Amino acid sequence: MLKNELLSERLARASLEKRRNIETERKERIFNDKLRTIGVDKEALDEQVREKREQVEAAKKEQNAYDADMLRYGKVACIVDSRQMKEKRALEKAVVAYRQQYQHPEDRREYDLNDPSRIKKVEQSDAQMMPPGLVGEDPESKIRQQNQREQLREWLTQQQTEQAAERHQQELEEQRYDQSRVEMDNRAVQLQSLEIERRKAAAIATKGFNRSMAEEKRCQDKEINGSQFQGTPSTVAVPGLSPSSDRRTAPESLQQIIQIQKHQMEEKRRKELEKKHEEERHDRVRLNSARTTLLIERQQARMNRQLRRDLDSANAQLAETHKQQKPDIKRGCIDDSFFSKFNTCSR
């Protein structure tokens, strides 16, 4: 019961102290002339003003950066647009030049029918031989048709020759590609076999060296153990020194160790040099593989473009054939099969 009363008194005392502190702070605010005259917290208002100015400055900087980006993008767009217009004009000029150079009106197949100077080219004797009333008859139609057939035959022969040459070139390129792949595979197999042989030789050498070192160590241990058990005068005990503690290596063994260390260093340098040469060979093989792959990809892209052009031409021919075979309903070319399609089901 006493503990409960003490706890309640402590809580009441803390609450009273808190109210006294709040009242003291309120009196300081009320009786301060400056705060009472202003009536607000000037420091808080200054902080708000400063934050507002910082926000305005940040928004202004962001807007300036956005405007600069817009100007830069506009300039880039203008440059790209002008470049495209220049390329378009250059392409149009090239097309016009090609037409002027290779597509003359007199090279067309039906130019002799629409030649404005055809009458001027007719000789006077040929004009008088024409019977009256048949001014539009062409007396050289058979010769002209024969020439057209010969020209068409020449075009077909030329196209067949070009197609055969393209097929031959494609076969040669495929053979070269297959040969290069086979050579690369053979080279990779050869390098792998060389690597396996080198690793085998290194493992055998390491095994032999370790075996010789173990044998030598075993012999030395036997010699040391034998000298200890013989009890020679050279092993007289010295006060404070154990007879078997001063085991120095014989001069012959020191020379052997030095020679072995030199051999190990030379072997390490040789391995590093071989590793460096092997890495250089691998780098060259990778470069050659990358170059060959790039050439193959370019050739594949050219073949794809050619196949696409051939497919487009074949589709255009099929569309033209289908258009010719399809009946023209808009013009009224409807046969009986069209009406037979009606009333064939319940819907």
MOKALIN-V96677 format. One record per residue. N is the residue number from 0. RES is the residue in one small letter. OMEGA is omega in whole degrees, 0 to 359 (* if undefined). Layout:
N_RES_OMEGA + N_RES_OMEGA
This chain:
0_m_180 + 1_l_179 + 2_k_179 + 3_n_179 + 4_e_179 + 5_l_178 + 6_l_178 + 7_s_177 + 8_e_179 + 9_r_178 + 10_l_179 + 11_a_179 + 12_r_179 + 13_a_179 + 14_s_179 + 15_l_178 + 16_e_179 + 17_k_179 + 18_r_178 + 19_r_178 + 20_n_178 + 21_i_180 + 22_e_178 + 23_t_178 + 24_e_180 + 25_r_179 + 26_k_178 + 27_e_178 + 28_r_184 + 29_i_184 + 30_f_173 + 31_n_185 + 32_d_184 + 33_k_180 + 34_l_180 + 35_r_179 + 36_t_181 + 37_i_177 + 38_g_180 + 39_v_177 + 40_d_185 + 41_k_180 + 42_e_178 + 43_a_178 + 44_l_177 + 45_d_178 + 46_e_178 + 47_q_179 + 48_v_180 + 49_r_178 + 50_e_178 + 51_k_179 + 52_r_178 + 53_e_177 + 54_q_179 + 55_v_179 + 56_e_180 + 57_a_178 + 58_a_179 + 59_k_178 + 60_k_179 + 61_e_179 + 62_q_178 + 63_n_178 + 64_a_178 + 65_y_178 + 66_d_179 + 67_a_178 + 68_d_179 + 69_m_178 + 70_l_181 + 71_r_178 + 72_y_178 + 73_g_178 + 74_k_179 + 75_v_179 + 76_a_178 + 77_c_180 + 78_i_180 + 79_v_180 + 80_d_179 + 81_s_179 + 82_r_178 + 83_q_178 + 84_m_178 + 85_k_179 + 86_e_179 + 87_k_178 + 88_r_179 + 89_a_178 + 90_l_178 + 91_e_177 + 92_k_179 + 93_a_178 + 94_v_179 + 95_v_179 + 96_a_178 + 97_y_179 + 98_r_179 + 99_q_184 + 100_q_188 + 101_y_184 + 102_q_178 + 103_h_179 + 104_p_183 + 105_e_178 + 106_d_180 + 107_r_185 + 108_r_184 + 109_e_182 + 110_y_182 + 111_d_177 + 112_l_183 + 113_n_181 + 114_d_181 + 115_p_180 + 116_s_181 + 117_r_181 + 118_i_179 + 119_k_181 + 120_k_179 + 121_v_180 + 122_e_183 + 123_q_180 + 124_s_178 + 125_d_179 + 126_a_179 + 127_q_180 + 128_m_180 + 129_m_180 + 130_p_180 + 131_p_179 + 132_g_180 + 133_l_183 + 134_v_184 + 135_g_182 + 136_e_180 + 137_d_181 + 138_p_182 + 139_e_182 + 140_s_181 + 141_k_179 + 142_i_180 + 143_r_178 + 144_q_177 + 145_q_178 + 146_n_178 + 147_q_178 + 148_r_178 + 149_e_178 + 150_q_177 + 151_l_177 + 152_r_178 + 153_e_179 + 154_w_180 + 155_l_178 + 156_t_179 + 157_q_178 + 158_q_178 + 159_q_179 + 160_t_179 + 161_e_179 + 162_q_178 + 163_a_178 + 164_a_178 + 165_e_178 + 166_r_178 + 167_h_178 + 168_q_179 + 169_q_178 + 170_e_178 + 171_l_179 + 172_e_177 + 173_e_178 + 174_q_178 + 175_r_179 + 176_y_178 + 177_d_180 + 178_q_179 + 179_s_178 + 180_r_179 + 181_v_178 + 182_e_178 + 183_m_178 + 184_d_178 + 185_n_179 + 186_r_179 + 187_a_179 + 188_v_179 + 189_q_178 + 190_l_179 + 191_q_178 + 192_s_176 + 193_l_179 + 194_e_179 + 195_i_178 + 196_e_180 + 197_r_179 + 198_r_177 + 199_k_180 + 200_a_179 + 201_a_179 + 202_a_179 + 203_i_180 + 204_a_179 + 205_t_179 + 206_k_178 + 207_g_179 + 208_f_179 + 209_n_179 + 210_r_179 + 211_s_178 + 212_m_179 + 213_a_179 + 214_e_179 + 215_e_179 + 216_k_179 + 217_r_178 + 218_c_179 + 219_q_178 + 220_d_178 + 221_k_179 + 222_e_181 + 223_i_179 + 224_n_178 + 225_g_179 + 226_s_179 + 227_q_183 + 228_f_180 + 229_q_178 + 230_g_179 + 231_t_180 + 232_p_182 + 233_s_182 + 234_t_179 + 235_v_184 + 236_a_176 + 237_v_180 + 238_p_179 + 239_g_181 + 240_l_179 + 241_s_181 + 242_p_184 + 243_s_182 + 244_s_182 + 245_d_181 + 246_r_179 + 247_r_181 + 248_t_179 + 249_a_180 + 250_p_181 + 251_e_180 + 252_s_176 + 253_l_178 + 254_q_178 + 255_q_179 + 256_i_179 + 257_i_179 + 258_q_179 + 259_i_178 + 260_q_177 + 261_k_179 + 262_h_178 + 263_q_179 + 264_m_178 + 265_e_179 + 266_e_178 + 267_k_177 + 268_r_179 + 269_r_178 + 270_k_178 + 271_e_179 + 272_l_178 + 273_e_178 + 274_k_179 + 275_k_178 + 276_h_180 + 277_e_177 + 278_e_177 + 279_e_177 + 280_r_178 + 281_h_179 + 282_d_178 + 283_r_179 + 284_v_179 + 285_r_178 + 286_l_179 + 287_n_178 + 288_s_179 + 289_a_179 + 290_r_179 + 291_t_178 + 292_t_179 + 293_l_178 + 294_l_180 + 295_i_179 + 296_e_178 + 297_r_179 + 298_q_178 + 299_q_178 + 300_a_178 + 301_r_178 + 302_m_178 + 303_n_178 + 304_r_179 + 305_q_178 + 306_l_179 + 307_r_178 + 308_r_179 + 309_d_179 + 310_l_178 + 311_d_179 + 312_s_178 + 313_a_177 + 314_n_178 + 315_a_178 + 316_q_178 + 317_l_178 + 318_a_179 + 319_e_178 + 320_t_179 + 321_h_179 + 322_k_179 + 323_q_181 + 324_q_183 + 325_k_180 + 326_p_181 + 327_d_183 + 328_i_183 + 329_k_181 + 330_r_176 + 331_g_179 + 332_c_183 + 333_i_179 + 334_d_183 + 335_d_181 + 336_s_178 + 337_f_182 + 338_f_180 + 339_s_180 + 340_k_181 + 341_f_176 + 342_n_178 + 343_t_179 + 344_c_184 + 345_s_182 + 346_r_*
